[in-house]
Amino acid sequence: MGSFSLWHWIIVLIIVVLVFGTKKLRNVGKDLGGAVHDFKQGLNEGTDNAAKKDEVIEHQKDEDKKA
């Protein structure tokens, strides 16, 4: 009873489709995919901004040495 068989998952899927409908499930899928995409893009921008920030700090240190 620890794991469900394939038939259990098929029945659950049919019930979910009957309750919510395919249009609503499609919209939920698009929204979830968009949220994941935006999250990944935000993570990439965050690392890019951190790298730029470090470069600016290192550049300022070099200017201080010259002065």
DSSP file (Angstrom, degrees, kcal/mol; ACC not computed):
  #  RESIDUE AA STRUCTURE BP1 BP2  ACC     N-H-->O    O-->H-N    N-H-->O    O-->H-N    TCO  KAPPA ALPHA  PHI   PSI    X-CA   Y-CA   Z-CA
    1    1 A M              0   0    0      0, 0.0     3,-0.0     0, 0.0     0, 0.0   0.000 360.0 360.0 360.0  -5.6    0.0    0.0    0.0
    2    2 A G        +     0   0    0      1,-0.1     2,-0.4     2,-0.0     0, 0.0   0.859 360.0  33.3 -65.8 -36.7    3.1    2.2    0.2
    3    3 A S  S    S-     0   0    0      0, 0.0     2,-0.2     0, 0.0    -1,-0.1  -0.923  82.2-124.2-123.7 149.7    3.0    3.0   -3.5
    4    4 A F        -     0   0    0     -2,-0.4     2,-0.1     1,-0.1    -2,-0.0  -0.601  24.5-124.3 -89.7 149.5    0.1    3.4   -5.9
    5    5 A S     >  -     0   0    0     -2,-0.2     4,-1.6     1,-0.1     3,-0.3  -0.304  32.2 -97.9 -83.3 174.2   -0.2    1.4   -9.1
    6    6 A L  H  > S+     0   0    0      1,-0.2     4,-2.1     2,-0.2     5,-0.2   0.869 122.8  57.8 -60.0 -38.1   -0.6    2.9  -12.5
    7    7 A W  H  > S+     0   0    0      1,-0.2     4,-2.2     2,-0.2    -1,-0.2   0.861 102.3  53.9 -64.5 -35.8   -4.3    2.4  -12.4
    8    8 A H  H  > S+     0   0    0     -3,-0.3     4,-2.3     1,-0.2    -1,-0.2   0.930 109.9  47.2 -63.1 -44.5   -4.6    4.5   -9.3
    9    9 A W  H  X S+     0   0    0     -4,-1.6     4,-2.4     1,-0.2    -2,-0.2   0.860 110.4  52.5 -67.0 -35.4   -2.8    7.4  -11.0
   10   10 A I  H  X S+     0   0    0     -4,-2.1     4,-2.3     2,-0.2    -1,-0.2   0.916 110.3  48.0 -65.4 -42.6   -5.0    7.1  -14.1
   11   11 A I  H  X S+     0   0    0     -4,-2.2     4,-2.3     2,-0.2    -2,-0.2   0.912 111.8  49.7 -64.4 -42.4   -8.2    7.2  -12.0
   12   12 A V  H  X S+     0   0    0     -4,-2.3     4,-2.4     1,-0.2    -2,-0.2   0.917 110.7  50.6 -62.0 -43.3   -6.8   10.3  -10.1
   13   13 A L  H  X S+     0   0    0     -4,-2.4     4,-2.4     1,-0.2    -2,-0.2   0.907 109.8  49.7 -62.0 -42.5   -6.0   12.0  -13.4
   14   14 A I  H  X S+     0   0    0     -4,-2.3     4,-2.3     2,-0.2    -1,-0.2   0.910 111.3  49.1 -63.2 -42.2   -9.5   11.3  -14.8
   15   15 A I  H  X S+     0   0    0     -4,-2.3     4,-2.3     2,-0.2    -2,-0.2   0.913 110.9  49.9 -64.6 -42.0  -11.1   12.7  -11.7
   16   16 A V  H  X>S+     0   0    0     -4,-2.4     4,-2.7     1,-0.2     5,-0.5   0.917 111.6  48.5 -62.9 -43.2   -8.9   15.9  -11.8
   17   17 A V  H  X5S+     0   0    0     -4,-2.4     4,-1.9     1,-0.2    -1,-0.2   0.898 112.5  48.8 -64.8 -39.8   -9.7   16.4  -15.5
   18   18 A L  H  <5S+     0   0    0     -4,-2.3    -1,-0.2    -5,-0.2    -2,-0.2   0.888 115.8  43.3 -66.9 -38.0  -13.5   16.0  -14.8
   19   19 A V  H  <5S+     0   0    0     -4,-2.3    -2,-0.2    -5,-0.2    -1,-0.2   0.942 129.6  22.5 -73.9 -47.9  -13.4   18.4  -11.8
   20   20 A F  H  <5S-     0   0    0     -4,-2.7     4,-0.5    -5,-0.2    -3,-0.2   0.777  99.2-134.6 -95.1 -28.7  -11.3   21.2  -13.3
   21   21 A G     X< -     0   0    0     -4,-1.9     4,-1.7    -5,-0.5     5,-0.1   0.110  25.9 -88.9  84.9 155.1  -11.6   20.7  -17.0
   22   22 A T  H  > S+     0   0    0      1,-0.2     4,-2.3     2,-0.2     5,-0.2   0.846 121.8  56.3 -71.7 -33.6   -8.9   20.8  -19.6
   23   23 A K  H  > S+     0   0    0      2,-0.2     4,-2.1     1,-0.2    -1,-0.2   0.925 109.7  45.0 -65.5 -43.6   -9.0   24.5  -20.3
   24   24 A K  H  > S+     0   0    0     -4,-0.5     4,-2.2     1,-0.2    -1,-0.2   0.892 113.4  50.4 -67.7 -38.8   -8.4   25.4  -16.6
   25   25 A L  H  X S+     0   0    0     -4,-1.7     4,-2.2     2,-0.2    -1,-0.2   0.876 108.8  52.4 -66.2 -36.4   -5.6   22.8  -16.3
   26   26 A R  H  X S+     0   0    0     -4,-2.3     4,-2.3     2,-0.2    -2,-0.2   0.912 109.9  48.7 -64.6 -42.2   -4.0   24.2  -19.5
   27   27 A N  H  X S+     0   0    0     -4,-2.1     4,-2.5     2,-0.2    -2,-0.2   0.896 110.3  50.8 -64.6 -40.3   -4.1   27.7  -18.0
   28   28 A V  H  X S+     0   0    0     -4,-2.2     4,-2.6     1,-0.2    -1,-0.2   0.908 109.9  51.0 -63.5 -40.9   -2.6   26.5  -14.7
   29   29 A G  H  X S+     0   0    0     -4,-2.2     4,-2.5     2,-0.2    -2,-0.2   0.905 110.9  47.6 -62.8 -42.6    0.2   24.8  -16.7
   30   30 A K  H  X S+     0   0    0     -4,-2.3     4,-2.5     2,-0.2    -2,-0.2   0.918 113.0  48.5 -64.7 -42.9    1.0   27.9  -18.6
   31   31 A D  H  X S+     0   0    0     -4,-2.5     4,-2.2     2,-0.2    -2,-0.2   0.909 113.0  47.4 -64.0 -42.0    1.0   30.0  -15.4
   32   32 A L  H  X S+     0   0    0     -4,-2.6     4,-2.3     2,-0.2    -2,-0.2   0.912 112.5  49.1 -66.7 -42.1    3.2   27.6  -13.6
   33   33 A G  H  X S+     0   0    0     -4,-2.5     4,-2.3     1,-0.2    -2,-0.2   0.899 111.7  49.4 -63.1 -41.0    5.6   27.4  -16.6
   34   34 A G  H  X S+     0   0    0     -4,-2.5     4,-2.6     2,-0.2    -1,-0.2   0.881 110.1  51.1 -65.0 -38.3    5.8   31.2  -16.8
   35   35 A A  H  X S+     0   0    0     -4,-2.2     4,-2.3     2,-0.2    -2,-0.2   0.911 110.9  47.5 -66.4 -41.9    6.5   31.4  -13.1
   36   36 A V  H  X S+     0   0    0     -4,-2.3     4,-2.5     2,-0.2    -2,-0.2   0.909 112.5  50.1 -64.8 -41.5    9.3   28.9  -13.3
   37   37 A H  H  X S+     0   0    0     -4,-2.3     4,-2.4     1,-0.2    -2,-0.2   0.934 112.2  46.6 -62.1 -46.6   10.8   30.7  -16.3
   38   38 A D  H  X S+     0   0    0     -4,-2.6     4,-2.4     1,-0.2    -1,-0.2   0.880 111.2  52.7 -63.8 -37.7   10.6   34.1  -14.5
   39   39 A F  H  X S+     0   0    0     -4,-2.3     4,-2.1     2,-0.2    -2,-0.2   0.933 110.8  46.1 -63.7 -46.0   12.2   32.6  -11.4
   40   40 A K  H  X S+     0   0    0     -4,-2.5     4,-2.2     1,-0.2    -2,-0.2   0.893 112.6  50.9 -63.1 -39.8   15.1   31.1  -13.4
   41   41 A Q  H  X S+     0   0    0     -4,-2.4     4,-2.4     1,-0.2    -1,-0.2   0.896 109.4  51.1 -65.0 -39.9   15.6   34.4  -15.2
   42   42 A G  H  X S+     0   0    0     -4,-2.4     4,-2.2     2,-0.2    -2,-0.2   0.881 108.7  51.1 -64.6 -38.6   15.6   36.3  -11.9
   43   43 A L  H  X S+     0   0    0     -4,-2.1     4,-1.9     2,-0.2    -2,-0.2   0.916 111.0  48.4 -64.4 -42.1   18.2   34.0  -10.5
   44   44 A N  H  X S+     0   0    0     -4,-2.2     4,-1.9     1,-0.2    -2,-0.2   0.899 112.0  48.7 -65.4 -40.1   20.4   34.5  -13.6
   45   45 A E  H  X S+     0   0    0     -4,-2.4     4,-2.7     1,-0.2    -1,-0.2   0.870 108.6  55.4 -66.7 -35.9   20.0   38.3  -13.3
   46   46 A G  H  X S+     0   0    0     -4,-2.2     4,-1.9     1,-0.2    -2,-0.2   0.902 109.5  44.8 -64.0 -41.2   20.8   38.1   -9.6
   47   47 A T  H  X S+     0   0    0     -4,-1.9     4,-2.0     2,-0.2    -1,-0.2   0.859 112.8  52.1 -71.9 -33.9   24.1   36.4  -10.3
   48   48 A D  H  X S+     0   0    0     -4,-1.9     4,-2.3     2,-0.2    -2,-0.2   0.917 110.3  48.2 -65.7 -42.5   24.9   38.8  -13.1
   49   49 A N  H  X S+     0   0    0     -4,-2.7     4,-2.4     1,-0.2    -2,-0.2   0.881 110.6  51.7 -65.7 -37.5   24.3   41.8  -10.9
   50   50 A A  H  X S+     0   0    0     -4,-1.9     4,-2.1     2,-0.2    -1,-0.2   0.901 110.2  49.0 -65.8 -39.8   26.5   40.3   -8.1
   51   51 A A  H  X S+     0   0    0     -4,-2.0     4,-2.1     2,-0.2    -2,-0.2   0.917 112.4  47.6 -66.0 -42.1   29.3   39.8  -10.6
   52   52 A K  H  X S+     0   0    0     -4,-2.3     4,-2.3     1,-0.2    -2,-0.2   0.895 109.9  53.6 -64.1 -39.5   29.0   43.4  -11.9
   53   53 A K  H  X S+     0   0    0     -4,-2.4     4,-2.0     1,-0.2    -1,-0.2   0.908 108.9  48.6 -62.6 -42.4   28.9   44.6   -8.3
   54   54 A D  H  X S+     0   0    0     -4,-2.1     4,-2.5     1,-0.2    -1,-0.2   0.889 109.8  52.5 -64.3 -39.4   32.2   42.8   -7.6
   55   55 A E  H  X S+     0   0    0     -4,-2.1     4,-2.4     1,-0.2    -2,-0.2   0.901 108.7  49.9 -63.4 -40.7   33.8   44.2  -10.7
   56   56 A V  H  X S+     0   0    0     -4,-2.3     4,-2.3     2,-0.2    -1,-0.2   0.908 111.0  49.1 -65.3 -41.2   32.9   47.7   -9.7
   57   57 A I  H  X S+     0   0    0     -4,-2.0     4,-1.9     2,-0.2    -2,-0.2   0.919 112.2  47.8 -64.9 -43.6   34.3   47.2   -6.2
   58   58 A E  H  X S+     0   0    0     -4,-2.5     4,-1.9     1,-0.2    -1,-0.2   0.890 110.9  52.3 -64.2 -37.9   37.5   45.8   -7.6
   59   59 A H  H  X S+     0   0    0     -4,-2.4     4,-1.9     1,-0.2    -2,-0.2   0.902 108.2  50.7 -64.5 -41.1   37.7   48.7  -10.1
   60   60 A Q  H  X S+     0   0    0     -4,-2.3     4,-2.0     1,-0.2    -1,-0.2   0.872 107.4  53.7 -65.1 -36.3   37.3   51.2   -7.3
   61   61 A K  H  X S+     0   0    0     -4,-1.9     4,-1.6     1,-0.2    -1,-0.2   0.898 106.9  51.8 -64.8 -39.0   40.1   49.5   -5.3
   62   62 A D  H  X S+     0   0    0     -4,-1.9     4,-1.4     1,-0.2    -1,-0.2   0.893 108.9  50.5 -64.3 -38.9   42.4   49.9   -8.4
   63   63 A E  H  X S+     0   0    0     -4,-1.9     4,-1.6     1,-0.2    -1,-0.2   0.877 107.0  54.7 -66.2 -36.9   41.6   53.6   -8.6
   64   64 A D  H  < S+     0   0    0     -4,-2.0    -1,-0.2     1,-0.2    -2,-0.2   0.862 105.0  53.7 -64.7 -34.7   42.4   54.0   -4.9
   65   65 A K  H  < S+     0   0    0     -4,-1.6    -1,-0.2     1,-0.2    -2,-0.2   0.861 108.0  50.3 -66.9 -35.7   45.8   52.5   -5.4
   66   66 A K  H  <        0   0    0     -4,-1.4    -1,-0.2     1,-0.2    -2,-0.2   0.837 360.0 360.0 -71.5 -32.8   46.7   55.0   -8.2
   67   67 A A     <        0   0    0     -4,-1.6    -1,-0.2     0, 0.0    -2,-0.2   0.459 360.0 360.0 -78.1 360.0   45.7   58.0   -6.1
